[in-house]
Structure formats: structure tokens, C-alpha cells
Amino acid sequence: MSILYLVPTPIGNLEDITLRAIRILKEVDLILAEDTRTSGFLLKHLGIEKRMQSYHAHNEHKVVEDIVARISAGEKIALITDAGTPGISDPGFLIARECVRQDVPFETLPGPTALIPALVNSGLPGDRFCFEGFLPQKKGRHTRLTSLQAEERTMIFYESPFRLVKTLEQFSEYFGEERKVSVTRELSKLHEENYHGTLKEAHAHFSAKTVKGEIVIVLGGKE
């Protein structure tokens, strides 16, 4: 059956891939990979030899129609990213939208993503939350932060380790330095860190150290 599979891959610990994901990656005709070198290490670890093609933010607009046409013609294709679930701050949205538009079958497998474990780790309310992903670096950043000042739900952000301290400083300005926050770093990896405190405390903590790894910030909503 011709179909596209969006397959989540581990965000750190390689044991976090599902049995179904492994089976699908073995069965498909082609694997689209955000970075074929990174994905190559994972496939080698899993003992999978499969043809790969680059599919990333810089070329997806150019190749998406061709990929969907190949699925329509009978190919079984899987899309994976460097880590996590395709479409969540990673390539995946465009091809899923095109499959919907052209009535091409596709499935998204459940699996690893950083935002849910970070939310649960935070100890902040998880019954209602909003995912903001990466904030605009310059244009639109002030507008976005201002619009979130009245948000009562728990907020989840992705951030670069190089911008973490500056972001915590800005959050203190917009949300108040006593707002509760959790910062998760290197989730599921050897040096995982989960820091809980106020924005003021978190800023002081991370200002005093060299920050590395993938970052998820979980911020309490307005009370």
C-alpha cells in the first residue's frame, strides 16, 4: 500500500524508539531524513539498511510535491527528523498538509517528543497548556511575549542553550521574576537536568554555568 509514515525518533536515549517504528523503517522503500548523517547513526544502531534522501527546512518546499507524487504512484515512504516527532518544531507540516490536500494516505506514529515529558517533569499544571515552540529571535518577539502576559495556561517553549539566560531575563521582565518556571536540559540523555524555581532563581542558576544541550522551558501561567 502506498503511504507516508511520520516516524518519531529518540530525543536522546536510543531505547525510546517503538517496536512499530523499527518495523516501519525496515519496510518502507525510502526514508526522508532531516540530516542523513544523524539518521544514519540511528539506522546503523537499529541494523537497518535503507535508501535515504534529505528532507529539511531548506528544501522541503522544493521537493514536497515530488514526494507526494511518488507516494501516489505506489511508494511507501517514512519521514524522520534528527530527534522527536516530525512536525513539532521540525519538518513535517508541509508534507502532511499536502497529503491532506491530495487525499494521499499518511500515518503519524506515536513516540518521543520533548514537550510532554518536560511538562510532566515541571510539576506545573498539565491539564491545560499551550506550546509556543521557539520564540522569534528578533522581529515579533516583543509582540509575542506581550500577547502571552495574560495567558493563564502553562506555557512550553523550546530554546537554544546560547539564548537561555537572555530568554529567562526577558521572561522576568514580561512575566515577573517570581513566576514559577522549570527548565529541562538534555532530556533522556546522560546529563539530564530538571531545574525548578522562580524566573529570578533560574536566571541566577544558569548564569553561573556553561549551558549545553537541548532546552525546554515550562513557564507557569498567570494566576
C-alpha positions in Angstrom: 0.0 0.0 0.0 1.3 3.4 -0.9 1.6 5.6 2.2 3.7 8.2 4.1 4.7 7.4 7.7 5.8 10.2 10.0 8.0 8.4 12.4 9.2 9.8 15.8 12.8 9.1 16.7 14.5 9.2 20.1 15.4 12.6 21.5 18.3 11.1 23.4 18.2 7.6 24.7 18.1 5.2 21.7 15.9 2.8 23.7 13.0 5.2 23.3 12.1 4.1 19.8 9.0 1.9 19.5 8.9 -1.6 18.0 6.4 -0.4 15.4 8.7 2.5 14.4 11.5 0.0 13.8 9.3 -2.3 11.7 8.0 0.6 9.6 11.6 1.8 8.9 12.5 -1.7 7.8 9.5 -2.0 5.5 9.4 1.3 3.6 11.0 2.0 0.2 12.6 5.3 1.2 13.4 7.2 4.4 13.3 11.0 4.2 15.7 12.4 6.8 16.3 15.9 8.1 20.1 15.0 8.3 21.1 11.8 6.6 24.3 11.6 8.7 22.5 11.9 12.0 19.8 9.4 10.9 22.5 7.1 9.5 23.9 6.6 13.0 20.4 5.7 14.3 19.7 3.3 11.4 23.1 1.6 11.9 22.3 1.2 15.6 19.0 -0.5 14.6 20.6 -2.7 12.0 18.6 -1.1 9.2 20.0 -0.5 5.7 17.7 1.7 3.7 17.9 4.3 1.0 17.7 7.8 2.4 17.0 11.3 1.0 17.5 14.7 2.6 14.3 16.4 3.6 14.8 19.6 5.7 13.6 23.1 6.2 15.8 24.4 3.3 14.5 22.1 0.6 11.0 20.8 1.7 9.2 23.5 -0.3 11.0 22.3 -3.5 10.6 18.6 -3.1 7.3 18.1 -1.2 5.2 17.8 -4.4 7.5 15.3 -5.9 7.5 13.2 -2.7 3.7 13.2 -2.6 3.6 12.2 -6.3 5.9 9.3 -5.6 3.6 8.1 -2.8 0.6 8.4 -5.0 2.5 6.3 -7.6 2.8 3.4 -5.1 5.9 4.1 -2.9 5.9 3.6 0.9 8.0 6.4 2.4 8.9 7.3 6.0 9.9 10.8 7.3 12.1 11.1 10.3 13.9 14.1 11.8 17.1 14.4 13.8 15.1 13.8 17.0 11.5 13.7 18.2 8.2 13.8 16.2 8.1 15.3 12.7 6.1 18.5 12.5 6.8 19.6 16.1 9.3 22.4 15.5 10.8 20.2 12.8 9.9 19.4 9.1 6.7 17.6 8.6 3.9 20.1 8.5 4.2 20.9 4.8 4.1 17.3 3.6 1.2 16.3 6.0 -0.8 19.3 4.7 -0.1 18.3 1.1 -1.2 14.7 1.8 -4.4 16.0 3.2 -5.0 18.3 0.2 -4.4 15.5 -2.3 -6.1 12.8 -0.3 -2.8 10.8 -0.1 -2.7 8.3 2.8 -0.4 9.0 5.7 0.0 8.0 9.3 1.8 9.6 12.3 3.2 7.1 14.8 3.1 8.0 18.5 6.5 8.4 20.1 9.2 10.6 21.5 8.8 14.4 21.8 10.4 16.7 24.3 7.5 18.9 25.3 5.3 16.3 27.1 8.0 14.8 29.4 9.2 18.3 30.2 5.7 19.4 31.1 5.2 16.4 33.4 8.6 17.0 35.0 7.8 20.6 35.7 5.3 20.0 38.4 3.2 22.8 36.9 -0.4 22.2 35.8 -0.6 20.0 32.8 -4.4 19.8 32.3 -4.3 22.9 30.2 -1.2 24.2 28.4 0.0 25.9 25.3 3.0 25.1 23.2 4.9 28.1 21.8 7.9 26.3 20.4 10.8 28.6 19.5 10.1 32.3 20.0 11.0 34.8 17.2 14.6 35.8 17.7 14.1 39.4 16.8 11.2 40.6 14.8 7.9 39.8 16.5 9.5 38.7 19.8 8.1 41.7 21.8 4.7 41.2 20.3 4.6 37.5 21.1 5.8 37.9 24.7 3.3 40.8 25.3 0.5 38.7 24.0 1.3 35.9 26.5 1.4 38.1 29.6 -2.3 37.3 30.3 -2.0 33.6 29.5 -3.3 31.5 32.4 -2.3 28.1 31.0 1.1 26.6 31.5 3.4 27.6 28.6 6.1 25.5 26.9 9.0 26.9 24.9 12.0 25.4 23.1 15.2 27.4 23.4 18.8 27.3 22.3 21.4 26.9 25.1 23.1 30.1 23.8 20.0 32.2 24.3 18.6 30.6 27.5 20.0 33.1 30.0 18.8 36.1 27.9 15.4 34.5 27.5 15.0 33.9 31.2 15.9 37.6 31.8 13.3 38.7 29.3 10.7 36.4 30.8 11.4 38.1 34.2 10.7 41.4 32.6 7.4 40.4 30.9 6.0 37.9 33.5 7.6 38.9 36.8 10.7 37.4 38.4 8.7 35.4 40.9 6.8 33.4 38.2 7.4 29.7 38.6 9.4 28.0 35.9 11.0 24.7 35.1 14.0 24.3 32.7 14.7 20.8 31.3 18.0 20.3 29.7 19.3 17.2 27.8 16.1 15.3 28.3 16.6 11.5 28.4 20.4 11.9 28.0 23.2 11.1 30.4 23.5 14.7 31.8 19.7 15.4 32.0 18.9 18.3 34.3 15.5 19.5 35.6 15.6 22.8 37.4 12.6 24.1 39.3 12.3 27.6 40.8 11.3 31.2 40.1 12.5 33.0 37.0 14.8 35.0 39.2 16.3 31.8 40.7 16.6 30.1 37.3 18.3 33.1 35.7 20.9 33.1 38.6 21.4 29.4 38.3 22.0 29.2 34.6 24.0 32.5 34.5 26.6 30.8 36.8 27.3 27.9 34.5 28.0 26.9 30.9 24.8 25.8 29.3 24.8 23.0 26.8 22.2 20.7 25.2 18.6 20.9 24.1 16.4 23.2 26.3 12.7 23.1 27.2 11.3 25.9 29.3 8.0 25.3 31.1 6.5 28.5 32.5 3.6 28.8 34.9 0.6 30.7 33.7 -0.8 33.9 35.2 -2.6 33.3 38.5 
